[in-house]
């Protein structure tokens, strides 16, 4: 669309991510409580004041980190 005199075109940007609901320390605590079997997903929702999907995303990120770490360890420990 043509600009009128004196108007500058604004750069187009991608939408930014929303800030995470949990900081890294809280996320680690949530994962620890869940993996120890001390709390259900519903209890964690209430305890941290977050939604069910946020709980599952935190658990999924932890699982990905564990798999990535295992892959790196296995790759560095293999001998020819």
PyMOL commands that set and color helices and strands:
alter all, ss='L'
color gray80, all
select helices_A, chain A and resi 24-35+41-48+52-77
alter helices_A, ss='H'
color red, helices_A
deselect
rebuild
show_as cartoon
